[in-house]
Amino acid sequence: MRVDLFDFELPEENIALRPARPRDAARLLVVRQGEPLEDRIVRELPDMLRAGDALVFNDTKVIPAQLFGERVRDGVAARIGVTLHMREAADRWRAFVRPAKKLQLGDRIQFGESADRACLLAGLAATVAEKGDAGEVVLAFDLSGPALDEAIASVGHIPLPPYIASKRHEDDEDRQDYQTIYAREEGAVAAPTAGLHFTPNLFARLDALGVERHFVTLHVGAGTFLPVKADDTEEHKMHAEIGEVSAATADALNAVRARGNRVIAVGTTSLRLLESAAGEDKIIRPFRGPTSIFITPGYRFRAIDLLMTNFHLPRSTLFMLVSAFAGLETMRAAYEHAIATGYRFYSYGDASLLFPNETP
């Protein structure tokens, strides 16, 4: 499909720079094909669910994956910015670097520099082991395992999305705001943002209703922020992300659907992982490994019945995904309404609850 079909104009004032407080006070746009749009609040989510339904959350935990450092070659120093996006071994990360043209295979980078070039610390260094396209490299660190994790946590920064980072600096509030309350499996460099809206109070109301909670893990990579530069979706390549669906979770979700209840994916990351784990028979199976699934209109969904998600960038793979689920024209109309009525977009923005497009 032509990528320009997924374009739209978004005013700057609709981009959220901070989350709603409390988190479940964010707005929630309910989108059903062929029915009027409903303007609701996230804390009203239980009103739209039924006992026996199941919410599926991505329990990945964001790490401070943005690093600043210096490469010194032949006595000449160059400042390097790195965003880790997928771990490949105990001592190796695949990463995006800027400026990539200043790095060569075998170059050494010393990390610990702050964004304003102050305080270059000793103790974390890496060698460029591979160099690929679009600024992607593989870094072999001198440290490994927990020691490397500790060093990254010490000198790294929360990798705020570009549309926030271009307008303000990361601060201490982001360390808490850019993390779900149930995050536990370290490895993501971007938050599963639909989950940011959930609070202990909202969980208590869902529990009282009898809605199940299940967890999967997909370590969201920085590739989620990359624009689609191709003119046609067929030409776009997704970056792989590592995920896991346990046997217990797969069995529980299959049982939910078998008895006639619904599986609701909280976020596009949960959806993509469940769809990667499901077969054409619509049975979800245990899954562990990389997925680069790319969902566009025409895809037949196998694993989920509803989707809760934030509002996404124009021309993005995520807007393509929600258009595949709820219908392109339906989503264009929903986004037009959201923009006109002041919904807040992107990672810290408001949410939508999408019902599937029933048209074959």
C-alpha positions as CSV (number, residue, x, y, z in Angstrom):
1,M,0.0,0.0,0.0
2,R,1.1,3.6,-0.5
3,V,2.5,5.1,2.6
4,D,1.0,8.5,2.0
5,L,-2.4,6.9,2.7
6,F,-1.4,6.9,6.4
7,D,-0.4,10.6,6.5
8,F,-2.2,13.3,8.4
9,E,-1.5,16.8,9.8
10,L,-0.9,17.0,13.6
11,P,-0.7,20.4,15.3
12,E,2.2,20.8,17.7
13,E,-0.2,21.5,20.5
14,N,-1.6,18.0,20.4
15,I,1.7,16.4,21.3
16,A,1.9,15.6,25.0
17,L,5.1,16.4,26.8
18,R,3.9,15.1,30.2
19,P,1.4,12.4,31.2
20,A,-2.0,13.0,32.7
21,R,-2.1,13.0,36.5
22,P,-3.3,10.7,37.8
23,R,-2.5,8.3,34.9
24,D,-6.0,7.0,34.6
25,A,-7.4,10.5,34.1
26,A,-6.3,10.4,30.5
27,R,-9.0,10.6,27.8
28,L,-10.1,7.4,26.1
29,L,-11.7,7.5,22.6
30,V,-13.9,4.4,22.0
31,V,-13.9,3.5,18.3
32,R,-16.5,1.1,16.9
33,Q,-16.9,0.7,13.1
34,G,-20.2,2.2,11.9
35,E,-21.1,3.7,15.4
36,P,-20.6,7.2,16.8
37,L,-17.3,7.9,18.5
38,E,-17.4,7.9,22.3
39,D,-15.3,10.3,24.4
40,R,-14.5,8.6,27.7
41,I,-11.9,8.5,30.4
42,V,-9.4,5.7,30.9
43,R,-10.7,5.1,34.5
44,E,-14.0,4.2,32.8
45,L,-12.5,1.2,31.0
46,P,-14.2,-1.3,33.3
47,D,-17.6,0.0,32.0
48,M,-16.7,-1.4,28.5
49,L,-15.4,-4.8,29.6
50,R,-17.1,-8.0,30.9
51,A,-16.4,-10.5,33.6
52,G,-14.1,-13.1,32.1
53,D,-12.5,-10.9,29.5
54,A,-8.7,-10.7,29.7
55,L,-6.3,-7.8,29.4
56,V,-2.8,-8.6,28.1
57,F,0.0,-6.3,29.2
58,N,3.7,-6.1,28.1
59,D,5.7,-6.2,31.3
60,T,9.0,-5.1,29.7
61,K,11.0,-2.5,31.7
62,V,12.6,0.5,30.1
63,I,16.4,0.8,30.7
64,P,18.4,4.1,30.5
65,A,19.5,3.1,27.0
66,Q,20.7,6.4,25.7
67,L,24.4,6.9,26.1
68,F,26.8,9.7,25.3
69,G,30.5,9.3,24.8
70,E,33.6,10.0,22.8
71,R,35.5,8.2,20.1
72,V,39.2,9.1,20.0
73,R,41.2,8.1,16.8
74,D,44.6,9.4,15.9
75,G,44.3,12.0,18.7
76,V,41.1,13.4,17.4
77,A,37.9,13.1,19.5
78,A,34.4,12.9,18.2
79,R,31.2,13.1,20.3
80,I,29.0,10.1,19.8
81,G,25.3,9.5,20.8
82,V,24.1,5.9,21.1
83,T,20.7,4.4,21.6
84,L,20.8,0.7,22.5
85,H,17.9,-1.2,21.0
86,M,18.5,-4.9,21.1
87,R,20.8,-7.1,23.3
88,E,22.6,-9.8,21.3
89,A,24.8,-11.3,24.0
90,A,25.9,-10.7,27.6
91,D,28.4,-8.1,26.4
92,R,26.9,-6.9,23.1
93,W,24.1,-4.6,22.1
94,R,22.8,-3.6,18.7
95,A,22.4,0.2,18.6
96,F,21.7,3.3,16.6
97,V,24.5,5.9,16.6
98,R,24.8,9.5,15.6
99,P,26.8,10.6,13.8
100,A,27.4,7.2,12.2
101,K,29.8,8.5,9.7
102,K,32.3,9.2,12.4
103,L,32.6,5.5,13.4
104,Q,34.6,2.7,11.8
105,L,35.0,-0.9,12.6
106,G,37.3,-1.4,15.6
107,D,36.7,2.2,16.9
108,R,36.7,2.5,20.7
109,I,34.0,4.6,22.5
110,Q,34.3,5.8,26.1
111,F,30.9,6.4,27.6
112,G,29.7,8.6,30.5
113,E,29.4,12.0,28.9
114,S,26.3,14.0,29.7
115,A,24.3,15.7,27.0
116,D,26.1,18.9,27.7
117,R,29.5,17.3,27.4
118,A,30.2,17.5,31.1
119,C,31.6,14.7,33.4
120,L,33.1,12.0,31.1
121,L,33.3,9.0,33.4
122,A,35.7,6.1,33.3
123,G,34.5,2.5,33.4
124,L,32.2,1.9,30.4
125,A,33.8,1.5,27.0
126,A,32.9,-0.5,23.9
127,T,34.4,-1.5,20.5
128,V,32.5,-1.1,17.2
129,A,32.1,-4.8,16.2
130,E,29.8,-4.4,13.3
131,K,28.5,-1.5,11.2
132,G,25.3,-1.7,9.2
133,D,22.9,0.5,7.4
134,A,20.9,3.6,8.7
135,G,23.3,4.3,11.5
136,E,23.1,0.8,13.1
137,V,26.1,-0.8,14.8
138,V,26.9,-3.7,17.1
139,L,28.9,-2.6,20.2
140,A,31.1,-5.1,22.1
141,F,31.4,-3.7,25.6
142,D,34.3,-4.4,27.9
143,L,31.9,-5.3,30.7
144,S,29.4,-8.2,30.6
145,G,26.2,-9.4,32.2
146,P,25.1,-7.7,35.5
147,A,28.3,-5.5,35.6
148,L,27.3,-4.1,32.2
149,D,23.7,-3.6,33.3
150,E,24.9,-1.7,36.3
151,A,27.2,0.6,34.3
152,I,24.5,1.4,31.8
153,A,22.1,2.2,34.6
154,S,24.7,4.5,36.1
155,V,25.6,6.6,33.0
156,G,22.6,6.1,30.7
157,H,19.6,8.3,30.1
158,I,16.0,7.5,29.6
159,P,15.6,7.5,25.8
160,L,12.6,9.8,25.5
161,P,11.0,9.7,22.1
162,P,12.3,12.3,19.6
163,Y,9.0,14.3,19.6
164,I,9.5,14.9,23.4
165,A,13.3,15.1,23.5
166,S,13.3,17.8,20.8
167,K,11.2,20.0,23.1
168,R,12.7,19.4,26.6
169,H,15.4,17.5,28.4
170,E,14.8,14.2,30.3
171,D,14.4,14.8,34.0
172,D,13.9,12.8,37.2
173,E,10.1,12.6,36.7
174,D,10.6,10.7,33.5
175,R,12.4,7.9,35.3
176,Q,9.0,7.1,36.9
177,D,6.6,8.5,34.3
178,Y,8.1,6.5,31.4
179,Q,7.6,3.2,33.1
180,T,4.5,1.1,33.7
181,I,3.6,0.3,37.3
182,Y,4.0,-3.5,36.5
183,A,7.3,-3.3,34.6
184,R,9.6,-6.1,35.6
185,E,11.6,-7.6,32.7
186,E,14.5,-5.2,31.9
187,G,15.4,-4.7,28.3
188,A,13.2,-2.1,26.6
189,V,14.4,1.2,25.2
190,A,10.9,2.5,24.7
191,A,7.9,2.1,27.0
192,P,4.8,0.1,26.0
193,T,2.9,3.4,26.3
194,A,-0.7,2.2,26.5
195,G,0.2,0.6,29.8
196,L,1.3,3.9,31.2
197,H,-2.4,4.7,31.9
198,F,-2.9,2.0,34.5
199,T,-3.0,2.6,38.2
200,P,-3.5,0.4,41.3
201,N,-7.0,1.9,41.7
202,L,-7.9,1.0,38.1
203,F,-6.5,-2.6,38.6
204,A,-8.6,-2.9,41.7
205,R,-11.8,-2.0,39.8
206,L,-10.9,-4.4,37.0
207,D,-10.3,-7.2,39.5
208,A,-13.6,-6.5,41.2
209,L,-15.3,-6.9,37.8
210,G,-13.6,-10.2,37.1
211,V,-11.4,-9.1,34.3
212,E,-8.2,-11.3,34.0
213,R,-4.7,-9.8,33.8
214,H,-2.0,-11.6,31.8
215,F,1.5,-10.6,30.9
216,V,3.8,-11.1,28.0
217,T,7.2,-9.6,27.4
218,L,8.4,-7.7,24.3
219,H,11.5,-5.6,24.6
220,V,10.5,-2.6,22.6
221,G,13.4,-1.3,20.5
222,A,14.3,2.2,19.2
223,G,13.2,1.1,15.8
224,T,9.7,1.9,16.9
225,F,10.5,5.6,16.4
226,L,12.0,5.2,12.9
227,P,9.9,6.9,10.2
228,V,8.8,4.8,7.2
229,K,10.9,6.3,4.4
230,A,9.6,4.0,1.7
231,D,6.8,5.1,-0.7
232,D,5.2,1.6,-0.4
233,T,4.7,-0.6,2.7
234,E,6.1,-3.5,0.7
235,E,9.5,-1.8,0.8
236,H,9.7,-1.1,4.5
237,K,11.8,-3.4,6.8
238,M,10.9,-3.7,10.5
239,H,13.6,-4.1,13.1
240,A,13.4,-7.3,15.1
241,E,12.5,-7.2,18.8
242,I,12.9,-10.0,21.4
243,G,9.7,-11.3,23.0
244,E,8.3,-14.2,25.1
245,V,4.8,-15.7,25.6
246,S,4.9,-18.3,28.3
247,A,3.0,-21.6,28.0
248,A,0.8,-20.7,31.0
249,T,-0.2,-17.4,29.4
250,A,-0.9,-19.0,26.0
251,D,-3.1,-21.6,27.6
252,A,-5.0,-19.0,29.7
253,L,-5.7,-16.8,26.7
254,N,-6.8,-19.7,24.6
255,A,-9.2,-20.7,27.4
256,V,-10.6,-17.1,27.5
257,R,-11.6,-17.2,23.8
258,A,-12.8,-20.8,24.0
259,R,-15.5,-19.8,26.5
260,G,-16.6,-16.8,24.4
261,N,-14.8,-14.0,26.3
262,R,-12.5,-11.5,24.7
263,V,-8.7,-10.9,24.7
264,I,-7.8,-7.2,24.8
265,A,-4.3,-6.3,23.9
266,V,-3.0,-3.3,25.9
267,G,-0.7,-1.7,23.4
268,T,0.6,-2.5,19.9
269,T,3.6,-4.3,21.4
270,S,1.3,-6.8,23.2
271,L,-0.7,-7.2,20.0
272,R,2.3,-7.8,17.8
273,L,3.8,-10.4,20.1
274,L,0.4,-12.3,20.4
275,E,0.0,-12.3,16.7
276,S,3.5,-13.6,16.3
277,A,2.6,-16.5,18.7
278,A,-0.7,-17.4,17.1
279,G,-1.2,-19.8,14.2
280,E,-3.6,-19.7,11.3
281,D,-5.9,-21.8,13.5
282,K,-6.1,-18.8,15.9
283,I,-4.4,-20.8,18.7
284,I,-1.8,-19.0,20.7
285,R,1.3,-21.0,21.4
286,P,4.4,-20.5,23.6
287,F,6.8,-18.1,21.9
288,R,10.3,-17.0,22.6
289,G,12.6,-15.2,20.2
290,P,12.7,-12.3,17.8
291,T,9.7,-10.9,15.9
292,S,9.7,-8.4,13.1
293,I,6.0,-8.8,12.2
294,F,4.7,-5.8,10.2
295,I,0.9,-5.5,10.2
296,T,-0.9,-3.4,7.5
297,P,-4.5,-3.4,6.2
298,G,-5.5,-6.7,4.8
299,Y,-3.9,-8.6,7.7
300,R,-6.3,-11.2,9.3
301,F,-6.0,-11.0,13.1
302,R,-5.7,-14.3,14.9
303,A,-5.1,-13.6,18.6
304,I,-7.0,-10.6,19.9
305,D,-10.5,-9.1,20.0
306,L,-10.0,-5.5,21.1
307,L,-7.0,-3.1,21.3
308,M,-6.2,-0.3,23.7
309,T,-3.5,2.0,22.4
310,N,-2.3,5.6,22.3
311,F,-2.5,7.9,19.3
312,H,0.4,7.4,16.9
313,L,2.6,9.3,14.4
314,P,1.5,9.9,10.8
315,R,3.1,7.5,8.3
316,S,4.2,5.2,11.1
317,T,4.0,1.4,11.3
318,L,1.8,1.8,14.4
319,F,-0.8,3.9,12.6
320,M,-0.7,1.3,9.8
321,L,-1.4,-1.4,12.5
322,V,-4.4,0.3,14.0
323,S,-5.8,1.0,10.5
324,A,-5.4,-2.7,9.8
325,F,-7.3,-3.6,13.0
326,A,-10.1,-1.0,12.9
327,G,-10.2,0.1,9.3
328,L,-8.3,2.9,7.6
329,E,-11.2,5.2,7.0
330,T,-12.5,4.5,10.5
331,M,-9.1,5.5,12.0
332,R,-8.7,8.5,9.8
333,A,-12.1,9.8,11.0
334,A,-11.2,8.9,14.6
335,Y,-7.9,10.8,14.4
336,E,-9.6,13.8,12.8
337,H,-12.0,13.9,15.7
338,A,-9.2,13.4,18.3
339,I,-7.2,16.3,16.8
340,A,-10.2,18.6,16.6
341,T,-11.3,17.9,20.2
342,G,-7.8,18.3,21.8
343,Y,-6.8,14.7,22.4
344,R,-3.1,14.5,23.4
345,F,-0.9,12.3,21.1
346,Y,2.0,10.0,21.4
347,S,3.8,8.4,24.4
348,Y,2.5,10.6,27.1
349,G,-0.8,11.2,25.4
350,D,-4.4,9.9,25.6
351,A,-5.6,6.5,24.6
352,S,-8.2,4.8,22.4
353,L,-10.1,1.6,22.7
354,L,-10.5,0.0,19.3
355,F,-13.1,-2.6,18.2
356,P,-12.2,-4.7,15.1
357,N,-13.1,-3.9,11.5
358,E,-15.7,-6.6,10.7
359,T,-15.6,-6.0,7.0
360,P,-13.6,-8.9,5.3
